[in-house]
């Protein structure tokens, strides 16, 4: 059998707060919509924006991360696979289909000021009192300036 690939990579913004639910077995499931946009020129030469909406579903740990850190407007980088599920509509009896992206990997790209609670390029976790939970936020504490901001940089410092 020939090899095949089912991989989706998206970078976009969350359209509304994620919906969180549990399976009968107790696993957490998160569902959310992600918007991606592209820009093109129409035949008249005017720039147009086109937004595409994607249905995402995440399970277990990824669903927990989404539940705890993702809000409407958050910018996400997502890797996953396409999956189409079907069911019979109870009211009409018709077969219904839904195509979703099953999330395997997620990176929160919004900063704290964007309302997502995540750090730059990752998520932060507040350590509870007397626990050994490490924080994923690697930035220096507030008030400590970056070394690049402490020293003046002149044209002589640039190597080219």
C-alpha positions, 0 to 999 in steps of 0.5 A: 500500500502506498504511503499517504498524508493527512496533515493540516497546519493552520495559523489563525484567530479563534472566532468565539470562546471554545465549547468544552464537554466531556465524553461518557468515559470522562475525556474532555473535548474542546470544539472551536472555530478558527478563522484564517484569511488571505488577501488577493487582487480582484480583476479591477485591481482592488485588494480583497480579504477572504476569510475561511472558517475551520472547525477544530476539535481537541481531546484530552490534554489539548482540550485542557489547554484550550479550556484553560488558555484559549478565548475569543480572538486568540491567535493559534498555530494548530497542527492536526488532521482532517476527519469527516464524521457522519450521523443520521439527523433525528428530525429529518432522517437525512445523513449529515456530515461534518469535516473537522480538524482533529488537533494534535499540536497547538501553540498559543501565539497571543500575549496576555494582553490579548485575553488568552492568558498565554505567553509568547509562543506558548502557554503559561501555567500558574504554580499553585502554592507548595506544588512543584508545577513549573511555569512554562512562561520563560520571560524574565520577571517584570522590571528586569530589562532585556540585555538588548534594551540595557546597552546602546547599539550603534552602527559599529555593532552591526556585523554587516 
